[in-house]
């Protein structure tokens, strides 16, 4: 995920202009800028650099009167079920994030990405392309505790013809390997309990449990130590 797509590029912009912006913000790049009409491509030396370029430049830097849009360059054939969600509040709990993601479909995996940014970043895989597309449309730019989420596709090299989700209720199927931390926080505290309890909630009620900006679910977890 080192290749970047730069959108909303002015027709007056040149390769030198883009080089100047990257140098100004001290963002490394490898190889030349490929400038087309209205957009451009460039390679970064590693994934962390690419993510920093997105975080620093996208929607914030203007070139010849146009604000640049920077995101991962993902071929259409690899735009399937995998998304990257950035600018997540650093203190958000996994339960809140899980509930938010489940509103748009069955989440097969959700993994935290290690970055140098203060906010958290996760890679999410949905069961179907339509679910990923819906999550992309609903979450990108949405506010969560005054943090505007940034969502983009990430390459899915294993993309295969889409089929029905396998097993489980919508939003509550297998989630892949268990995670050991919370976005921006350390490991989850061990819960001293002899009886594990799991409550399945119909999708239409998830929003009510989460509450405004996650307030309800935070109160529940605080009062019950769950």
N, C-alpha and C positions, 0 to 999 in steps of 0.2 A: 504494500500500500504506500509506495514511495512516490508514485506519479500523481501530479496535481493537475486539476482542470481549473483554469482561471477564466471566469465568465464576466460578462458585462464590460468587455474591453473596448475602449473607444477606437474608432477607425484611425485616429491620429496616433495611437500608441505604437511604439516600436519595441524591438527586442531590448534596445538600450534602456528604454524607460522602465521596463519591468526589471531588468538587472539592477538598475539604480534603486528601485523600491526594495528589492530583496537585500541589497547591500546596506541600505539605510536602516533596515530593521534587523540587520545581522542574521539573516536567514540563509543558510548554505544551500546551494543547488549544484547539481552535477549535470553537465551537458548544456547545450544551448536552449533558449526559449523558442518553442515552435509557435509562432504567432499567425493566427488565421483571422478572418473577418469576424470580429465580435468576441473572440475567445482565444485562449492560448494554452499550451501545455508545457510543463517543466518537470524534471526529475529531481528528487531530493535524495541525499545520501542515505537516509534511514527513515523509519516510520515516525520516530519522535520529532524529527525536523519537519516532516510533512504536517504532522498534527499541530506543531507550533505555528507554522505558516498559516494554517486554516484559522487557528484561534486568534492570531495577531492581525491578519490582513482582511479576512472575509467580512464584508459589511462595514469595515472601519477605515479603509484606505481609499482615497480618491485619486484617479488618474485621468487627466483631461476632462474633468467634469463628470466622470462616472465612478460610482463606488464599486470596487472590485468584489467579485464573488469567488471564493476559493474553496474547493472541495476535492475529495479523492477522485481521481479519474478512473471510472469504472466502465468497461465496455458493456453494452446493453445485454449481451448474452450472460454476463456475470452479475447483472442486477436482479437478484432473485429474492432471497429471504433474509439476507444479512444486513444489519444496520449498525452504524456507530452513533452513539448518543453522547454528546459532549456538554460541558458546562452544567453538570449536575451539581446541586448544592452539596458541598463537602460533608455536611453533617447529616445528610439524608440516610435513613435506615433502609436496609434491604427490603423489609416488608412493604414499605411505602412504594419503593421503586417497582417491586414485583406486581403490586396491585395496579399500578398505573399502566404497566406494559400489558397486563392481562386483559385490559379493556379492549384491546384491538386484535386479540387472537391468542392462539396457543404458542407460548414461548418455549422453544426447545432447549435453548441455552442462553445464559447471560453471564458474561465474564468481564471482570474489571480489567482495564488496561492501565499499566503503570506509566505515569507521565510525570513531568516536572511542574504541571499546572496545579493551582490551588483547588480547582474544581475537579470533580470525578468524571471519568470516561468509561463507558461500557460498550462491549460488542454484543449485539443481540441477534439471535436467529429465531425467526418465526417459522411456523409449520408450512405456511403457504406464501406465495408471492403477493397475493391480494391482501393478506394480513400485514405483511411488511409495508406494502404501499400505503395502506390505511394509516398505520402507525407513523409513517414518514409524513403524511399530509397533516395529521392531527398534532403531532408532537413538535415538529420543526418550528421554532420561533415561539412556542407556547411558554408562558411564564410559570415557574415553579419557585415559590418563595423569592420572588424578584430576580431569579436567574432565568434568562432566556435560553431554552434548550436548543442545541444545534444538532440536527440529525442528517446523516448522509449515508448513501449506500457504501458498502465495502465489497471488494471482489469476493465472489464465491466460486472458487475454482472447482468445487465439487457439484456445482449447479446441475441438476438433472430435471427431466420433464416433470412437471408438477403433478402431484397426485393428492388424494385425500389424506388428511392427517391421520396418523396411526394411533388409535386408542385414546382414552382419556376424554374428559369433558373439556369444552373450549376454555382454554386458559389454565387448565389444571392437569395437563399431561406431563410426561416425563420431562425433567428440567436439565438433564445432563448432570455432570459431576457437581457435587455440592460445593458451594462457595464458602470460603472461610473468613471473609471480611465484609465490611460495609463500605460503600463509596466514601472515600476520604477518611475513613476511620480504621481502627485496628481490627483485630479478630473479634468475632462475635463472642460475648461472654458465655461460658458454659452454663446451661440451665440445669439446676438440680431438680430433676423430676423423674418419678418412677413410671409415669404414664404419659407417653407422647399423645398429643391430641391434635387432630387435623380437622379443620372445618371447611367444607366446600361451600362456596358462595356463588349463586347464579350471577352471570356476567353483568346483568342489568343493575345489580345492587352493589357492585364493587365501588363505584364512585361515591355512594352514600357512606360506605364504611371508611373510605379514605378521608372524606370530608374536605373542606376548603383548604387548599394548600397542605393537605396531609394532617390537619389538626386533629381530626377524630381518631385516626389510627394511632397517632402519637399518644393521645390520652389513653387509648385502650392498652397499648403496650406498656405505658408507664404504670397504670393501675394494676395490671395483671402480671407484670414482669415477664411477658411472653415475647 
